Amino acid sequence: MNKGRPSLAHGVVEGIAARIRQGQLKPGDRLPTEAAIVAESGVSRSVVREAISHLQAAGLVETRHGIGTFVLEPQQQTALAILELRMGMETEAAALAAARRTEAQLAALRAALEDMRRAQAAGEPTVEADVRFHRILAESSANPYFVELQGQLGKLLSLRERPAGSFERMHHEHEDIVDAIARQDADSARAAMRTHLSNSGERMRKPSL
C-alpha cells in the first residue's frame, strides 16, 4: 500500500482550501489548470486529480467538463446538516469507546491531542490530527460501521474553515471526551461528545465564539 500518495493529495487539498478560506480564490473563480497545479506543487497529475475529487466531495469546488474546476459558494447549511448526523453517530461511538477502548487506543487519542496542540503552536494546520482523533475514537468503539461512516462524514467537514480563536475551546472539549473515555464513563463520554459537536455547530453559525 502506498502511504505517501494520500499525504501528497492532502497537501494539495489543504493548499487550495486555504486559498478559498483566505479569499484568494472566490466563489465562481476557476482553479488553476491541472498542469499549473502539477508545476506549482511538484506532484503527479494523478495526485492532483485525487485532490480535486476530495475538494468536490467537500462541496468546495465543482468540475465542469471541458471548461474547468470552479469554486462554489459556501454551503454552510450542508455542513450543519452533516454535523447533525455526526452528532447522532459520534455521541454513541464515544460511549462505546469508553466501554471498549484499549490502552493503546487511549494512548493514540492522547497523542492526536498532543499533535493538535503542537501544530497549533507552530502555526500549522490541525486538520490531520483532528480527523485522526475522531477516526481513532470511532475505531475504539469496536464497531466497523462507525469507522466507515466517520471516515466519510469527517472527510466532508475536515476542509471547512475553523473559526479563528476557537482552538482552545475545541481542545478543552476534546480533552473532556478523552478524560471520560479514560475513566470508562460511557455517559460522560456521550455527553462530552454531544457538547463538542453542539458547540461546533454554534461556531459555524457564529464564528466569533
C-alpha positions in Angstrom: 0.0 0.0 0.0 1.3 3.4 -0.9 1.2 5.6 2.2 2.8 8.6 0.5 0.2 9.4 -2.1 -2.7 10.3 0.3 -0.4 12.7 2.2 0.6 14.3 -1.1 -3.0 14.7 -2.1 -3.8 16.1 1.3 -1.2 18.7 0.9 -2.6 19.9 -2.4 -6.1 19.9 -0.9 -5.0 22.0 2.1 -3.2 24.5 -0.2 -6.3 25.1 -2.4 -8.7 25.0 0.6 -6.6 27.6 2.3 -6.7 29.9 -0.7 -10.5 29.6 -0.7 -10.8 30.3 3.0 -8.5 33.4 2.7 -10.4 34.8 -0.3 -7.6 34.3 -2.8 -10.0 32.1 -4.7 -13.5 33.4 -4.6 -16.9 31.7 -5.5 -17.1 31.5 -9.2 -13.3 31.6 -9.7 -11.7 28.9 -11.8 -8.9 26.9 -10.2 -5.5 26.8 -11.9 -5.3 24.2 -14.6 -4.2 20.7 -13.7 -0.9 21.3 -15.4 -0.4 24.5 -13.4 -1.1 22.8 -10.1 1.4 20.0 -11.0 4.1 22.6 -11.8 3.4 24.5 -8.7 3.1 21.6 -6.2 5.6 19.2 -7.8 3.2 16.2 -7.6 1.8 14.0 -10.3 -1.4 14.5 -12.3 -3.0 11.6 -10.6 -2.4 13.2 -7.2 -3.9 16.4 -8.4 -6.9 14.6 -9.7 -7.3 12.8 -6.3 -7.1 16.2 -4.5 -9.7 17.7 -6.8 -12.0 14.8 -6.0 -11.7 15.4 -2.3 -12.4 19.1 -2.8 -15.5 18.2 -4.8 -16.6 15.8 -2.0 -16.3 18.6 0.5 -18.5 20.8 -1.6 -15.8 23.4 -2.2 -15.5 23.1 -6.0 -17.2 21.6 -9.0 -15.8 20.5 -12.3 -17.4 21.5 -15.5 -16.2 19.1 -18.2 -14.4 20.9 -20.9 -14.3 24.2 -19.0 -12.5 23.7 -15.7 -13.0 23.4 -12.0 -14.7 26.3 -10.2 -15.0 27.4 -6.5 -18.6 27.0 -5.2 -20.5 29.3 -2.8 -20.1 28.3 0.8 -22.5 25.6 1.8 -22.8 26.2 5.5 -26.2 24.6 5.7 -24.9 21.4 4.2 -22.1 21.3 6.8 -24.5 21.8 9.6 -26.7 19.0 8.3 -23.7 16.7 8.2 -22.8 17.8 11.8 -26.3 16.9 13.0 -25.8 13.4 11.5 -22.4 13.1 13.2 -24.0 14.1 16.5 -26.3 11.1 16.4 -23.4 8.8 15.4 -20.4 10.1 17.3 -22.1 10.5 20.7 -22.9 6.8 20.7 -19.4 5.9 19.3 -17.9 7.9 22.2 -20.0 5.9 24.8 -19.0 2.6 23.2 -15.3 3.7 23.1 -15.4 4.4 26.8 -16.6 0.8 27.4 -14.4 -0.9 24.8 -11.3 1.1 24.2 -7.8 -0.5 24.7 -4.9 1.2 26.4 -3.2 1.5 23.0 -6.2 3.4 21.6 -6.4 5.6 24.6 -2.7 6.5 24.1 -3.4 7.2 20.4 -6.2 9.6 21.3 -3.9 11.5 23.6 -1.2 11.5 21.0 -3.6 13.0 18.5 -4.5 15.7 21.0 -0.8 16.5 21.6 -0.2 16.7 17.8 -3.1 19.1 17.5 -1.6 21.3 20.3 1.9 21.1 18.6 0.6 22.0 15.2 -1.4 25.0 16.6 1.7 26.3 18.5 3.7 26.0 15.3 1.1 27.8 13.2 0.4 24.7 11.2 -2.9 23.1 10.2 -4.5 21.0 12.9 -6.9 19.2 10.5 -4.9 16.0 10.1 -4.6 15.4 13.8 -8.3 16.4 14.4 -9.5 13.9 11.7 -7.2 11.3 13.2 -8.6 11.9 16.7 -12.2 11.2 15.6 -11.1 8.2 13.5 -9.4 6.6 16.5 -12.4 7.3 18.6 -14.6 5.5 16.1 -12.2 2.6 16.0 -12.3 2.4 19.8 -16.0 1.7 19.6 -15.1 -1.7 18.1 -18.0 -1.2 15.6 -16.7 -1.2 11.9 -19.8 0.7 10.7 -19.0 3.7 12.9 -15.5 3.7 11.5 -16.8 3.7 7.9 -19.4 6.4 8.5 -17.0 8.6 10.4 -14.5 8.3 7.7 -17.0 9.6 5.1 -18.5 12.3 7.2 -15.3 13.5 8.9 -13.7 14.0 5.5 -16.5 16.4 4.4 -16.1 18.6 7.4 -12.3 18.5 7.7 -11.8 21.1 4.9 -14.3 23.6 6.4 -12.9 26.8 7.9 -12.1 26.6 11.5 -13.2 29.9 13.2 -10.2 32.0 14.4 -9.6 31.9 18.1 -11.7 28.7 18.7 -8.8 26.3 19.1 -8.6 26.5 22.9 -12.3 25.8 23.3 -12.2 22.9 20.9 -9.1 21.5 22.6 -10.7 21.5 26.0 -13.8 19.8 24.6 -11.6 17.1 23.1 -9.8 16.7 26.5 -13.1 16.2 28.2 -14.0 13.4 25.8 -10.7 11.7 26.4 -10.9 12.0 30.1 -14.3 10.4 30.1 -13.1 7.6 27.9 -10.0 7.1 30.1 -12.4 6.7 33.1 -14.5 4.3 31.1 -17.5 6.5 31.9 -19.8 6.0 28.9 -22.5 8.5 30.0 -19.9 11.3 30.4 -18.2 10.4 27.1 -21.5 10.6 25.3 -22.3 14.0 27.0 -18.8 15.4 26.3 -19.1 14.5 22.6 -22.6 16.0 22.3 -21.3 19.2 23.9 -18.3 19.3 21.5 -20.4 18.8 18.4 -23.1 21.2 19.6 -20.5 23.8 20.2 -19.0 23.1 16.7 -22.4 23.9 15.2 -22.6 27.2 17.1 -19.1 28.1 15.9 -20.2 27.5 12.4 -23.2 29.8 12.9 -21.3 32.4 14.9 -17.6 32.3 14.1 -16.7 34.7 16.9 -17.5 32.0 19.5 
